[in-house]
Amino acid sequence: MPLTEEQKRERIARRIARELRDGYYVNLGIGVPTLVANYVPPGIDVVLQSENGMLGVGPYPLESEVDADLINAGKETVTEIPGTCYFSSADSFGMIRGGHVDLTVLGALQVDEKGTLANWAIPGKMLKGMGGAMDLVAGAKRVFIAMEHATRDGKPKILKKCTLPLTGVEVVDHIVTELAVIDVTPQGLLLRELAPDATLEQVQSLTEPQLLFPPAGPAKMPV
C-alpha cells in the first residue's frame, strides 16, 4: 500500500530525529521539519530554537495543554521545556547568524546536485515571505532538507540545477525523503540509505541527477 501523506511526513521526521546529538542547538523550519520535535530520541538532550524568539521548544501540545501564546515560527502552538527562554527577533537572528545553531532542518521546493536550495518562492504565486531560511542556510553548521521526494504530479524535486528563486547556493548537506537519505558530496549526490519499500530504480527515476552509491550499496533506511 502506498504511504499516506501523513505517513510520509512522519517517516521523514523520525529519520531526521535520529541525526540529533546530545547538546545540539537545533532550528526546525516550517512544515515537515517541525514534526522532528515529536521524535527526539530518549536520552538525547537537544534545545530547539524557533526564529520568532523561543529557545526550548517542546513537542506539539495535547488539546489540554494548548497555550495560544506559545507558538513557533509557523504560528503553530507548541509546548515549552524546563528552562525555556524568550527573546526578540533581533536576538534570535543573532544566534543564527553568529553560527550558534548546530543543525537546521528545512523544507524545500527544489534541491540540486550541488546542494543549492530553492524553498521560498514560486513565481506567479502569492508570497508569504521568505522567513529565516536564507539566514539559516548561511549560519547553521549543518543543513538537512526534509521533503517528499517528488512533486504531487511525480516530477523530481532533486534536480541537476534549481529553476526556482534560490535560498542559498551549495548550502545543503543532507536530503531526507520518504524514499531515501542522500548526502551532498563534492563528487555528487550519494544515496546513503534506501527505504525498505523503495527500489534503486524508483528513486533514480524520481531524481534528475545520477545518484552515486557507497561501495557496499545503500544501507536500509530505518522506518
Secondary structure as UniProt FT lines:
FT   HELIX           5..17
FT   TURN            18..19
FT   TURN            22..23
FT   STRAND          25..28
FT   HELIX           32..39
FT   TURN            42..43
FT   STRAND          47..50
FT   TURN            51..53
FT   STRAND          54..57
FT   HELIX           63..65
FT   TURN            68..69
FT   TURN            73..74
FT   STRAND          80..86
FT   HELIX           89..97
FT   TURN            98..99
FT   STRAND          103..106
FT   STRAND          110..112
FT   TURN            113..114
FT   STRAND          117..118
FT   TURN            123..124
FT   TURN            131..132
FT   HELIX           133..139
FT   STRAND          143..146
FT   TURN            152..153
FT   STRAND          158..159
FT   STRAND          174..176
FT   STRAND          180..185
FT   TURN            186..187
FT   STRAND          188..194
FT   TURN            196..197
FT   HELIX           200..205
FT   TURN            215..216
FT   STRAND          219..220
//
